[in-house]
Structure formats: C-alpha cells, structure tokens
Amino acid sequence: MAFVHTFCPPFSRGYSFPSLSYQRSSFIRPVLTRRVVVRSNTRKSNAPRASFDYDLAIVGAGVGGHGAALHAVAKGLKVCVFEARDIGGTCVNRGCVPSKALLAAAGRIREMKDADHLRALGISLDGVSYDRQGVADHANGLASKVKGNMANSLTALGVTIINSRATLLGAQIIKGSDGKTYTAENIILAPGSVPFVPRGIEIDGKTVFTSDDALKMEWVPDWVAIVGSGYIGLEFSDVYTALGSNVTFVEAMPNLMPGFDPEIARLAQRLLINPRPIDYHTNVFAAKVTPGIPGQRPVVIDLIDAGTKEQVDQLEVDAAMIATGRAPFTEGLGLESVQVETQRGFVPVDDRMRVLDKDGNVIDHLYAIGDVNGKMMLAHAASAQGISAVENMVGKEHQVDHNAVPAACFTHPEISMVGLTEPQAKEKASNEGFELGKSVGHFRANSKALAEGEGDGIAKVLFNKSNGKILGVHIIGLHAADLIQECSNAVARGTTVDELAFCVHTHPTLSEVVDEAIKGAVGMAAH
C-alpha cells in the first residue's frame, strides 16, 4: 500500500488486522538497551571489508529497497539487492504506478462524459467510448517501463541484483534460494507486503479479487462490490464508475472512509460517492464471499453485523474486490534465526529503523523498512526509511518524522493530508493545554480552479494558536496530491503559519487555495 505497496497511500481499516492507520504504530518500543556500533562515513572505496561479501545487503527491491540502495552507493558502500519477483515491488508493479495509469484514463473518460462541465467550457462531444484492453495496456506498459528504469539505475550504479529469495541465517548472513550464502556488514529488510484477505473470503482472481488482479483490468463488471472503503477501495470506485460499473461498498466501520479526517470524509462522500452509481453498507463484515462465473452465476456475499455478528443481508453481484488493506510479507524471511518475534505481523524496529529482538533489544547491523515494519504503509515513507537506515549505519544518527510524511488518494478530485486529523489535533490541544486553530481555503474562490471548472473542495489547516506550528493539513480538490507538499515541508521544518503567510504564491495557481487558508490563520485576507 501500504492505498502499499504498498499502494502509495494507507488503506482501509475495515478489519482489525492489520493496523492500517497512517499514524505511527503504537507498539514500537521507544526505549533502547544497546547501541549499534558503526563505522564512520570516511571510506572512499566501494570495496567491502575483507570479512564480508558486501557492505550492505537489501532484501527487496521495491521503492524502499531501491531508495536505500541509491543512497548507500552515494555513501560509498558496496551493495547487493535480493529480489525474487519484480524490481520495483508492489508500488511499481501492482500498486501506485499502474493504479495511477488507470485513474488517469478513468479521469479523462469521466471528464469527457460530463456534458454539463464541458458545455460550461464551450465544448461539446458526440459520445465517448473506450478500449478496455487499451486502458489495461497503458497501466501495464507504464509499470514495465518504470520497473526497467529502476533496474537500469541500480545496474548503472554497480549494485548487484540477486534474483533470489533471501532467508536470514544471522544478522549478517543470508541464504539465497539459489543455494548460495552471502555475507554483509549490514542488512536491510524491505520485503514489502501482500493484500490482506480476511477469513471467509475465497479469492479466484476473476470474480473475487484483490487490487493485484484488479489492476490487470481483464474485464469491467456491471456491478462490483468493494469490500473496504479506504484508499484502495475509494480509488477503484473512481475507476469502475468512470468505466460504467455500479459499485457497492462494504465497510466494517460505522462510516465510510474511516482513515480520513471526518470533515474531509463527509465532503468526499458528497463529491465522490453520492453523485455516482454507488451505494454502501456500513458497520458490517463480509463474512463469506463465494466466487461466481461471469455471465452465469453471481458472486454471493454474506453480510454480518459488526457488533452482533448476526447475518443481516446477502448480496449478489458480478464481482467483488477485496480492499481490506495489506499485510507484511515475512514468509521465509528467517526471523527466528535472529530471535525476532513479529508484533501483529510486523517486524519491530526502533526510530532508527534498527530491528528489535523478542526482548526489545537492538540487533546490531539489521534494519527493517517499509510495509514490513508497519510504521507507515506508504511507498515514499519506505524510501525515506531506507535513506534513514543508511544514514544510521554509516554513523550519522537520523530519524524519519512520520508526522511530516504526506499521503494522498488519487480520486477525481484528489484528497491529500499530512499530520493530525482534526479529532487528533483536538485531543492533542486538550492534553497539552493550548488552543487549536483552524483555517479553511476554498477552491470556489480560486481563479485557476474556476478556469478549470473545478471549484469543489477545500484546504484545511490545523495549527497551535500559541506558537503558530502547523499540526495538520487536509485538502480535497483539484491536484490536492501536489498541493500537500508545501504543507508537508512546513510541518517537517517547523515553519509557522505566521512565516508562511508572507510567502509569495504564483497567481493564478491552485497553490493560492493553501495560501488563503494560511493567511486566514493569522487574520490576513487573500485576494
């Protein structure tokens, strides 16, 4: 989506396992009992120490492993990467990249079908059609291209790619599925995640499927149920409805989009769900999902009440997509050889990405990044963690500020966020005794948004009134995923609303929506 891959964004929290909040996992132990001994970053040669085959071995060549490898090479380390499946991992092959290709096509189709919107721009079209295979080829072709680019970048930098499954024999020893044994001074575990399928759900890959199969776009069902209304489910509802499907959400939580800021979720429901051929069932589990046969037998979904566990309904649909999040992939990793016990399936690490053993002690020379540690199941978070792990292993202490890592949902319009939701910010303000500030900018007041005919949406800024520090920003609207980066940087650097209010934004651009919210926070008016 881990959204792993992870899909770029986190995912639905409709089931109790795994934890899919985009906030930091609470189970990570903050207290360390030992300190890793590392060498200083003064070596210029890329030759490993004589006693090891490599300075760094990375298990997994997804976005996290790839980012770690590039940074390690820049630090002068000799690096190998184990990848038994696809360079690029879930994000590139079964997540972020192909899903954005599908969403791009779906967005064009949706826009061209919106006769009222086009008429307002002085445009008229005589019908819109699409080629399903062409849409699928666009997604698959993009994934292949990005995968190739990533592999080429590793090879060009001298990184050894080992096409083999890796199993730990110790903190510095790996046994490959090729039968060979490899040693490395440091090891980073970056195996990623797999779709999480709850018990009772039978996957056939055709009528009942996860996002992995959905991305192949082998067919477009007339009626598809999506189990889970988080990032993955919401994005695919956008794709399917644009292509002509009817959608039914099945959500275990009392409300749709449980991982989002509540105000943003309500607006998202008004913009992304209510006007479209979508209905939903909330506070229910899909206790049993039985595959069907396209055109002959429907998929049958038994719904039970989330509280009483009694059956409340039965759905018959053409297909069911299971979007209940992702689970860390640790099968065959050999964690038992280093006395590691997973916690809710995740590999425990400290804030410097160092793996902890079953007693909470740091295991020297062993790191874990990305979906497998559960801190934040986002591809770009994995990359940041990989860079941080390399910094720490070469003697430069570093920690990723996960509160400053942004997330996005690439629907039409997009949703993005960084930091705390409004309920979380209110709780923080109450606990710490400060007054919470809130300011909102509107797309309907933005010249660029109006020129595009896209005036729906807001940017909401939450801040500490006593010191001006930004606690959270939530945006729904045109290109929200791009607009959030300014806010993420501000959170990361501790920039206050008072400082940002005097930053100049290009006119006319969508960035002025954020500018309006920031200026409003300090009592200034934006023109």
N, C-alpha and C positions, 0 to 999 in steps of 0.2 A: 504497500500500500504502500503501509503501510504500504480514498482514497486512494504498497505497499505500495516486491514492490510493494517494493511497495508501490501501490498506486500512490502518485505524488501526494495526495492528501491523505489523513487518517480515515477510519471507516466506521461503519455503523456500530452502535453499541447495543444492538437489539438482543444480544445474548451475553450471559455472564462471563464466558471465556471466549477469546482472550480479552484483556482490558484494551479498549481501543480509544481511550481518551487521548487528546493531543497534548494534555498536560503531563508533566513529568511523573513517571511511575513512582508510587509512594513506597514500594517495597525495597528500593535500593538502599543499602546501608550507607549512611554518611560517615561513619567512624572507621578509620583505618588503623590497623595494628602493626603493619610493616610498611616499609618504604622500598620501592623498587630502586635498585642500583643501576644507573645507566651511564653510558659513556658520553662525553661532551661532543658537541657537533663541530669538531675541528678537522675531521678526516676529509681529505680532498679526493682520495682514490675511491673508485667504486668497487674495489676488490673486497670481498668479505674477510672477516677474521679467519685465520687459518683453521680453527676448530669447527667452523660452520660452513655449510654449502652457500648460505645466503645470509645477508644481514636481516632481511625481513621476508617472511612468507605470509601471503594473504590468502585466506580460504574464501573464495567467492569473488567473482569479477563483475558484480553489479555496480551501481553508481557509487556505493560506499567503498567497495574494494578498489575500484578504478581511481577514485579521488585520492585514496590513501597511497596507491602505487605512484601516481604522478608526483605527489608531494614528497614521498620517500626518495624518489630519484632526484628531485631537486635538492634534497638534503645530502646527496652523495652516497646513498645506500644501494646495495645490490639487492634486487627484488625479484621474487617469483610470485606468480598468482596461480592458484589452483581453481579451475573451473571445469566441472564435468558436463555442463549443459550449454549455456549460451553466454557469451560475453555480453555484458550489459544487464544481465539478471532480469528480474521481474519488471522493473521500470521500463527498460528499453524494449523488451520482447513481449511482455504480457501485461503491461500496466500503463505508466504515464504516457509514453510515446505513442503507441498505437491508439490508445483511447482518445488522445488529443486529435489524432488524424480523423477518427470517426466523428468526434464532436465538431471539427472544422467543417466536414462535409454536411453534417446534420444542421449546423448553423446556417450554412448557405441555403440549404433546402428550405429550412423554416422561414428564413427571411424572404425568399422568392415566392413562397406560398402566402405570405402575409400581404394580401392585396391592399388593405387599408393603409398599411405602413408605406408600401411602395407608391400608392396613389398620393400620399402626402408629400412625397418627394418628386411627384410629377412623372412617375414611372408606371407602366402597365405591362404585364406579361400575359401571354396566352397559354396558360398551363405550364406545369413543372413536372418533370419526371426524373428518375434517377436509375442508375445501373447498380444493382446491389453488389455484383462482383467487382465493379469498378471502385466502389466505395471500400470494399474489403481489400482490394489490391493496393489502394492508396495507403491504408493503415499498415498492411504487411510490408509493403515496399519501404515505407519510412522506417519501420523497425529494423529491417535488414540493413538499410543504409547507415543508420546510427550505430548499429552493432558493429558493422565493418569499420566505421570511423574510430570507434573506441578500441577495437583490436589493433588497428594500424597505429594508433597513438602509443599503445603500450609497447608494441614491437619496435617502433622507431626510437623509443627511449631506452631500449635494451632490457626491458622487463621480460623475463622468461615466463611464457604461458604454458602451464602444465595441464593438459586435458585429462584430468583425473579427479576422482573423488578423494577427499583428504580425511584421514582419521588421525586424531591426536594419539601419540604414544607417550607423550610427555609435553611439558610446556615449551620445549624447543625441538621436538621431534614429530615428524608427520609420516605416516604410512600412506602411500598413494594406492589407488585401486589398480594402478599399473604394476603393482608388486614391488616398487622401489621405496626406499626410505630416504627422507630428506631431513636435513637439519637447518635450523635458522636461529640466529641470536634472539629474534623476536618474532612472534606470530600474531597476526590479527585475524580473528574470526569474523567473517562477513557473509554468512551463508544465506541471509535473507529470510523470506517467509513463503508460505503457501496459503491458498484460500482455506478459510476455516469453514467446515461443513458440520453443522450440528447433527447430533444423533437423530435418526428417524428420517433423514433426507437421503434419498437414493439418487446419485448422480449418474446419468447415462451419457452426458456430453452432447446430447442432441436436443432433448426436450426439457431436461433438467440439467442446468449447467452453472458453472461459476464464471467469473469475469474472464478467466483464461480462455474458455471456449467461446464466450460471447464476442470477444474481440476478433474472432475469425469471421464473424458475420456470414455464416453459411446460409442463414435464412432469416427472414423477418416475420416473426409470428404476428397473427392478427391480434392476439390477446396474450400478454405476458404478465405474469405475477413476478414482482421483485421483492424478495424476502430481505428486508433491511433497507432503511431509508437514510443511510449515511451518505458519505461522499460518492462511493462507487454506485450505489443504487440511484442516487439523485442524478448523477451524470448519465447513466444508462437510460433513465426515464426520459432525459432530454433527447438522447439519440433515437430511442424507439418511437417516441411520439412524433418526432420530426419525419421519420420514415413511414409513418402511417399506422403504428400499433396503438392499441389500447393498453393501459398499464394499471395494475392493481398493486399497491404497496401493502406488504405485511410487516408490521413493526411491533416489536415486543414491548417497547416503551410506551408511556401514555400519550406521547406526542411524536409527530414526525420530526425528523432531523434532530435527534436528541443531543448530538455533539456540538451543535451550533449555538451561538448567542440567541437567547429566546426571542428578542425583538427582531433579529435578522431572520430567524426561522419563520416567524409569522409573516414577514414581508415576502420571504421566499415562497411560502405557500400561496400567497396571493398572486405572485408573478409566475411561478414555475409549475404549480400544480392545479390550482382552481380553474384557470382558463383552458387547460389541456384535457385530453381524454384520459384522465387519471382519477381513480378512486382509491380508497385505502381502508385498512383495518388496523387499528392501534390497540396496544395492550393485549396482544395475542401472540402466541408462538405458532410457527408452522411445525406441528408435532410430527407430522408424517407427510412426505411428499413422494408420490408414486409417479414414475415416468409414464408417458403416453407414446403414441405413434402418430406422427404428423399426418393430419387429414383423416385419421381413422379412430384414434382413441385419445381423449383429453388427459392432461396431467391432472391428478387429483391431489388436493392439498387439504389436510385436516387441520383446522384451527382450534387451539385450546386457549382458554382464558389464562393470562399470565399469572393471575393470582390464585384462582381456584383449581387450575389445571383441568377443568372440565371442557369437553368439546362444545364449541359454540357455533361452528359453521364448517362448511365444506365447499371448497372452490373447485371448479373445473375450468381449466384454462388451456391454451395451446402450448404454453411453455412456462417454465419457472426459472428465474435467475436467482442464484443464491449469493447475496451480497452481505453476508454477516461478518465480514472482516477477514483478517488474516492471522495465521498462527506461525510462530517462529519455526524455522526448519533446522532442527538439531539432530535428526536421524543419522546415525552412523558417524557422528562427529567425534566420538570417543571422549566425551566429557568426564566419564567415570575414571579415566586414566589420570586425571589431574584433580580428582576429588571435588568436582563441581556438581552441585545439585541445582537443577533449574527451579525457578520460582514462578509458578503459574505458566510454566513452559519456557520462560525467558532465562537467558544466561545473566546472572547478576554481575554488575560492574559498579565501580566507584565513579566519581565525577571526572576522573581522568581516563575513563574507558578501560581500566585495568580489571581483569576478571577476578572475582572473589570465589574462594573455595566454600565448602559447606559450612565452615565455621566463621565465614565473613572475613577471612584474611586475604590480602592481595597475593595473587600468584604472579611472581616475577616473570616478566617477558611475555605475558599472554594478555591480549586485549580482545574486546568484542565490540563491534559497532553495528549500527543499523537496526533493522527489524528484530534481530535476534536478541538484542538487549532490552527491547520494549520501552526505552525511554521516550521515543517519539518516532512513530512509524511513518516516516516521510523520506523520500529518496534524497532530498537535499540535506536533511538532517543527518542521514547516514554519511554523506560525503563530508560534512562538517566534522562529524565524529572521527572519521578516518584521518583527516588532517590533524585533528587534535591529538589522536593517539600517536601519530608520528612525531609531533612536537614533543610530547611527553617522553617518548622513548629515546630521543636524542638530547634530552636534558633541559628542554625548555618547557617548564610547567604551564599547562594550558587547560582550560575548561570551556566547554560549549555552554553558552547561555541559552538554554532551550526556550526560555520565556520570550526570547527575541527572534525565534525562528518562525517565519510566516507559513501559512498554509492557504490553499486555495481549492475551490471547487469550480470546474470549468464548464458550468452550465451557461445558458443564454437567458438572462445576463449572468455574469460570474459572481462568485462570492469569495471573499478573502478575509483573513483575520490574522492578528498577531497579539500575543499577550493574553490577558484575562478576559473572560466574558463578563457581562455586567453583574450577574449574581456573584461571581467570584470576586470581582472588584469591590462590591458592596460588603462582602464578608471580610475582605482584607481591610477595608476602611474602618469597619466596626471593631475588628480585633486590634488594630494599630492606632485607633483614635484620631483619624484625620477625616476631613470632609471630601467626599468623592465628587469630582466634577464631570460633567457630560456635555458634549457639544456635537451638533449634527450639521453636516453639509449635505445639500440636496442636488441630485443630478438635474432635477427640473429647473434649477436656477443656473445651469451651466451652459454656456453658449455652444460649446463643442458637442455636448450631448444632445442639445436641441437640434443642432445642424444634422446630426445623425438620425434624428427621430427616436432617440433612446433616452427619454427623460425620467425613466423609472429608476429609483434606487437612492441610497443614502450612504454617507460615510460617517461613522460614529466614533468619536474619540472619548475615551475614559481616562481621567487624569487625577492626580493628587493635587487638590487645590492649595495645599500649604507650600509645596515646592515645585509644582508645575510638571513633575515627572509623569510621563505617559505610561499608563497601566495596560491599556489595550486599545486596539483599533479594529473595527469591523466594517467591511464595505460590501455592499451588494449593488451591482450596476455594471455598465459597460466597461470592460477591461479592468475590473476590480483586481484581478490577479497581478496586473502590472503596477497598479496604484499602491498596493500594500508595501512595496519595497522601501519607499521613503519612510514609512512609518516603522517598519522593522529596523531600519538603520537608526532611527531616532531612539527606539527602545534599547537597542544594543549599546548605543553611545551615551545614553542618559540625557539626551537632548530634551530640553523642556519645551512646553507649549509657548512660553514667552520668547524663547530663542527662535523656534520655528515660525512664529507669527511674522517675523521680519525677513524671512527667506522669500526670495522673489520666484514666482512661478510663471512659466510661459503662458501667454494669452493668445488665442483661446485654446486651452487644453483641458483634458479631463482632470489633470492634477489640481486644478483650481477647486474641485469639489473637496479635496482634502484641505486645501488652503482655507476654504470657507469654514470648515469645522475647526481648524486650529485657531484661526483669528477669532471665531466666536468664543473659544475657550478663554480668551483674555480680554473679551469685551470690545474687540475691534470688528469693523464691518468690512466684508469683502465685496468688491463691486461686481 
